Amino acid sequence: MIKKKIKSEKPPFPFYFLFQEIPVYAILYMIRKKEGFHLRYKKQIQKLLLSVFSLLLCLLSPLSVSAQDFPSGWPSAPEISSASGVLMEASSGQVLFDKSMNEIRYPASTTKVMTALIILENIPDLNKNITFTDIILPDLAPGNSTINAQVGEVLTVEQCLYAIMLASANEVCTQMAVEVAGSVENFTAMMNAKAAEIGCTNTHFVNANGLPDPNHYTTAYDLALILREAVKNEAFCKIAGAAKYTIPPTNKTAASRNMENHNALLVDGKYYYEGAIAGKTGHTEAARNTLVTAASREDMTLICVVLRSENDERFTDTRTLFDYGFDNFHSQSLYWMDKTTPAGNVILPKAVTADALSVSDSDENNQRTRTWSYNGTELYRTSMQLPLSVETQITADMSMFRIGTVKTIFPSPLLLPIIITLTILFAVIMIILIVKYHIRKQNRKKKS
């Protein structure tokens, strides 16, 4: 987690200046120069442009789309303070809570979950030595989250992973990206490919550490998918779930580096949560506070993501959602061909069993699909090739997939400013033509 404000971060672009002040003075200059137009018209033009700009924002801004329809009689969801949040059960991928989970936001250092996962999948030898190069120098700027690695310093891959997940070291992310893929650009291409592979549709990475960039974004739902994939890796859970870790002296650093996990749910204290197994915090001025965490109890592993939180809300909100999930739901196995091999599992309210689900079958293209629903809402679906047989069920011919969510693909965050810019320019031209028309009309009246 970044402890201080990152100086490399910049506040949101001043669209007010771009779309109101500049066009106003452009109009005044172009007209006044030729027609003797006076600055007293500035306020009228400002009001007109502001109205146009406000209308454009209303029309072009993406709407928040709820991605989950919950059945009637579903346990009442709690309130959270974070702007976006999701609670997902890991084995089924079923969403149990949704607050604007498909809204695109900055992930900050929760990006490093994907960074660590790509490293673990591509460097199996955690004892491999990594020598730091001058590629890390930009990330060592004051205010950045770092372990102050030195050019020429040697750390193991395992030590680098602890530095990434516990100390949130930006320079270590960059060095490991180059180690894995030859460049940060190639590494982020791997990150984006992995995100698409696991079902993320509203995510795009341009760096390995999560520093804000207009084209580096994700959603709470997509981050849940990423952490869901990451916790399948035992090494990831060991590293991301550690309360503390020490890097001993190296060839460039005489003192040991003692690191503590910034996720308060994983360490003893006020917010510790029994069953929490792994997670990652994040903070930038653009993203505010972010948090992804996994917790396991009994037969369920829950994934919780909260984005754009203030102060300690990310910890209280996550605890609230975990309590909601574990207190109100349980996992039920679903059977089709026999009672020994589950066809899948579904998460239901604790008082409800799988016997309460309605079942329907449909056939198409030599494939039979069975759907399980609760109170009219579809919860799970699985398909199998015809003709059906017990042998077919346990072969690779059987495919399972989960439905019940509607994902909305948003355009790149860069597209909206481009559309607005072009439209504003068109509006400016029209205003100029209208004003010049009225001036000419007034001049003709004076002459007549």
N, C-alpha and C positions, 0 to 999 in steps of 0.2 A: 504494500500500500504506500502511496506517495504521502509523505508526512508534511510536506510543505507545498505551497503553490508552485506549480511548475512554471518557470519563467518563460519557457518556450511556448506555453499556451497563450493564445490570443483571445480576447473577448469576441463575441459574435460580430460578424461584419456589420458595419453601420449602414444598413439598408435605407434608413431614413435619409441619410445624407446622399446616398447614391440615387434614390428614386424621387426625392423631393427637392433638396437644395440645389443639386447640380442642374436638373431639368428647369427649375424656376429661373436660375440665373442665365441659363442658355437661352431660354425664351426671351427674357428681358434684354439680353445683349443683342440677339438677332433682330428683335423688333425695334428696340430703342435706337439702334444704330441707323436704321433706315427710315423709321417713321416718327421718331421723336417720342416714343413711348416712355411713360414715366414709371418710376419705381413704386408709385402708389398702387399699381396693379399687382404688386407682388403677392399680397395676402389672398387676393381673389384666385390667382393661379395656384398658389399653394393649396388652398382649400379644394380646388378642382382635382389637382393631382393626388392629394391625400385620399379623396373619395374614390378615385380610380384605383389607387394602390390597395386600399382596404377591401374593395370589391374583389380584386384579384386574389388577395390572400384567402378570402372566404371561398372562392371558387376553386382555387388550385391546391390549397393545403390538404394533405391526406387526412381522411377521417379515420378515427379509431374504430376498428372492426373487432367485435368480440369473436374469438376463434373457437368458442366452445359453447354448445347448447347443453345445459344440464337438465336432467329429468325432473319432472315434478316430484316433490317430496324429498328432494336432495337436501342434505344438511345445510342449514343457513350459513352462508359464508361470512367470515369476519371482516372487519374494516382494517385497512392498512394505510399508513401515511405516505409510503413511497408512491411515486407517480406510476410505476409499472410493476407488476409482479405476476408470478405464476408458481403453482405447486403441481408437480408432475410425479407420478409413480414410475419408477425406473424400469421395471421389467415389462410393463405393458405400454408405457408411454402415455398412459391416460392422464388427462388434465383434470385436476380436482379443484383448482382455484384459478381464476383469470381476472386480472385487472389490467386492461390495455396491454396485454402481453404481446401483441403484434405491432405496437408502435415502435418505430425506428428511433434508437437512441445511441449515444456514445457508450461503449462498454467500459472505458478506462482500463485498469489493470486486470479485470476479469478476462481480458483478451489472453492473458498468459496461461489460462487453462488449455486453450488450443495450442499455444506455443509449446507447453510442456508435453502435450500429447504427441505432437509431431516429432519432437526430439526423441521421446521414448520409442516411438514406432520406427525410427530410422537409425538410432544408435543403441543397439542392444547391450553393448559393453559399457556399463556405467562407470567402470574404472579407467576408461580411456582418458588420456590427458588432453586438455585444451589449452593452447597458448594464446593469450589475448594479444590483439594487434591494434593498430591505430584506428581501426574502424569504430572503436568504442568511444573515441574522444568527444564527439558531439554529445553523447549521452551522459557525460560527466559534468555537464554544465551545472552551476549552483542551483539548488532547488529540485533537481531531479532525484528520483528514488534510485539509489545505487549502493553498492558495497565498496565503491572506490577501487575497483579493479585497476591494475596497472598494466601498461603495455609491456609485454614480455612475461607477465605473470602466468603461472601454470596452475590450473585447477582441474579436478576430475569432472566428468559429465555429471556424476551424482552431486557433487558440491555445487555445480552450476545450477542444477535443478532445484536444490534447496534455496539457493540465492534468488532464483526466479519466483518460487512459490511462497517463501516466507519473507524475504527482504524486498521482494518485488523489484529486483535490480534490473533497470532498463538496459544498462550496457551489457549485461550478461545475455539478455534476450537477443540483442543485436549480434553479439559474437557467436552465439549458438546458431542463429539463423544462417550466418555465413558458413559456419562449420558444416551444417546439414546440407545446405542447398547451393553454396557458392556465392550467394548474394541475398540481401533482404528481399529483393523483388521475387527471386525464385522461391524463397521460403514462403512468402505470403501467397504465392500462387498455389503452393501445396496446402496452405491453411484454407484457402477458398475452395479448393477441390475437395478437401476433407469435409468442410462444412456442407457442401452440396451433396456429398455422398451420404451423410447421415440425416439429410432432410431439411437443412436450413435453406430458407428461400428469401430471407430478408437480411442477409449478412454479407459484409464485404470487408476484408482486412487489407491494409496497406502498410502495416508495420507489425513487428512482433511483440511490442511492449504496451500498446494501448494508448499512446499519446494521441491527443485529438487531431483528427484530420476530417475534412468534409466527406471524404470517401471511405472512412473507416467507421463502420456502424453495424449494429445488430439489433435484436429484440430480446425481450425477456424469454420468449418461447424458444428462440434459436439458441440462446445461451443454456437453457435447460437441456436441449438436445446435445449440446457440446459436453456439458458436465456429465450427462447420462452416459455418453460414450467413454468419457475419460475414466469414470469410476469402475469400468470393466477391467482397467489395468491396475494390477495389484501394486506395482511400483509407484504409480501416480497416487493411489490412496495413501501409501506409506509416507510419501513426501508431502503431499498437500494436506495430510491430516496430522502432521507432526506439530507438537506444541512449541518445540525449540530445536535448534541445531547449531553446532559450532564448526566453523571452518578453521582448522589449525593454521599456524604460521606457514607461509609459503616462501617461494624463492624471492618474492618481492615485498612481502609484508611480514614484519616481525611479530606482530600481535595476532592473537586469535580473533576471529570474528564471531560474535555471539548473536544469533538471530532468533527472534520470537515470531510466532504466527500472529498476524494482525486480525485474524478472524476470531472474535471473542467467543464464538460458540464452541471453539475447539480447545480453549485453554481454561484453566481454573479461574473462576471469577464470577462476577455478577451475571454475565450472559451465557455461561457455559450451558451446553445442551447435551443431555445424555443421549448417546447414539450418533452424534455428529461424527462423520468419518472423513470428510475432506471439504475443501472450499477455497475461495479466493476473494479477497477484498479489492476494491479499486476506488480511486478518487482523482478527479481533475476538476478544475473550475467549470469546464464544459459539461462534464457528466454528473457532477456532484458525487455523492457516495453511491457505490454499487457493491453488490454482494451475491455470490453464488455459493450454495452449500448443499451437501448431501448428508442425509441421516438415515440410519437403519434401526428398525425395531421389529422384533418378531418376524413376520413374513413380508414386510414391506421395506423398500428403500425409497425415500422421497427426495426429490430434487426441488430446491427452492431458489428462486431468483428474484431479487428486488433491485430496481433501478431508480436512479434520481431520488435518493433519500437525503435527509438532512440530519446532522449530528449522529446520534446512535439509533435512529429510526430503523436502519437496515438490520440491526441485530434484534430489536424488539419485534419488528414486522416478521422477520424470519422465524423467530420462536413462536409467534402467534400462528403462523401458517403451518409450521410443523405440528404444533399441538392440535390444530384443526384437523390435519390429516390423520395423525395417529389416534386421536380420540374418537373420530367419527367414521373411519373406514377400515375395511379389511379386504384381503385378497381372496378371491374364489377361483378355483380351477374350473375350466370348461371342458367337457368331454363330448366327443362326437361318435367315433367308431366303437370305442370300448371305454371301460371305466378304469383302465390302468395307465393309458397314455394321454395326458392333457392336450387338448387342441390349442390351449392358450390359457390366459388368466384375465380376470376382470376385477376392477376395484369397485366395491359396493358399500353402501352404508352398513354399519355393523349389525343392524337388526335384519338385514336382508341377505338371503342366500341365493345361490345360482338357480335354485328351483323356481324362484320368483320371476326369472327372466322368460320372456316370450322368444320363441325360436321360429325362424322362417328360412326356407330353402328356395333357391332359384337356380335354373340351369341355363347355360349359354356357352356355345362353342366348346362342347365336350368338357365343361367345367361346372361343378356344383359349388354354389356359395351358400354358406350358412351364416345367418345373422342373429345375434343375441341382442335383445332390446329390453330396456327397463322403463316402464310407464310411458311407452311410445317413443322413447329416445334410444337410438342405436348406440350401443356401447362397444361392440366387438364384431368383427367379421373375419371369416377364414374361408379359403377356397381349396378345392382339391379336384384332381383330374378324374373324369369318368372313364371306365366303370370304377365304382368305389370298392375298395378292399382294405383289409387291415394292413396288408403289405404296402399298398400305395400310401397309406397314411404316414409311414415311417421312412419313406424314401425322399429323395430330393425333388420328386415331382410335386410335393405339397408346398404351397406357398401361403404364407400368412401375412396379413397386413391389417393395420388398425385404421379405422376411419372415425369420423365424429368431429373432426376439426376442419375448419375452413381457413386456409392460409391466404393472405392477401399479399401479392407481390407489389411492393412500392417501387417507384422509379428511383434512380440514384438521387441523393440529396442535391447533386449539382444541377439536376434538370430543372428544378423549380426556379432557382435564380435566373437561369437562362431564359425560361419562358416569360418570367415577369419582366426581365430586362427588355426583351423584344417587344412585349406588349406596351410597356411604359414608353419606349421610344416611339412606337406608333401613336400612342396617345399624345405625346409631346408634339409630334408633327401635326396632328389634327388640331391641337390647341393653337399652334402657331398660325395655321391656315385660317382658323376661325377668327382669331384676334386680328390678323392682318386684313381679313375681309371687312370686319367692323370698322377698322381704322379708315380703310379706303372709302367705305360708305359714308363715314362722318366727314371725310375730306371733300367728297362730292357735294354733300349738303352745304358745307361752308362755301364752296366755290359757286354753288347755285344761289 
